[in-house]
Amino acid sequence: MNQSPHKTWVFHETIKPEGKIVLSNETKNLYKKGWVDTPAKFGKGWRSRSVNFIALIKSFLKKEWKWTLGFIVSLSALLLAYLKL
């Protein structure tokens, strides 16, 4: 009796956190590459915390880029004034 593979959901914390549907015979290779069968498995370990921290910094810079640029320019001007260049 030949059974065709069924479809199942897989999730990846950084690539596709919302998940995607794949054939069940593809899941073994995906699991080796960091994919999981449920998003509840996210958030374990230092990698997850660092990914979340980097996403937080990117979000901040995207929203507050003018303030960040102004801070860098001001700090550079103060440093140049201190060094009298």
Steps between C-alpha positions, in 0.01 A plus 500: 500500500660826384433796727561846368677737739275740683562868556613643832601835648861588586634817662840671513572770755684738266415389146126435522357541853145501363562153358462331167339182371725224368465135413566268792789328322686838489481561874796281599745718306336821622518391865877458458518862379328645807135479399252380763148360499357759740590862578485411870853365456630850424671703767734245646864596531730791432435503125137585548579780745764647268263488201234680703752760621626569147140533377433749780805710402401493131148608588629786715741623231228480236267718708757733661768529232498882507568510875771238465667688215482826696657333802787362291564836331490682834732252663742525205496881522576487872785259440646720225469807722675315782781392270509849343513372145 
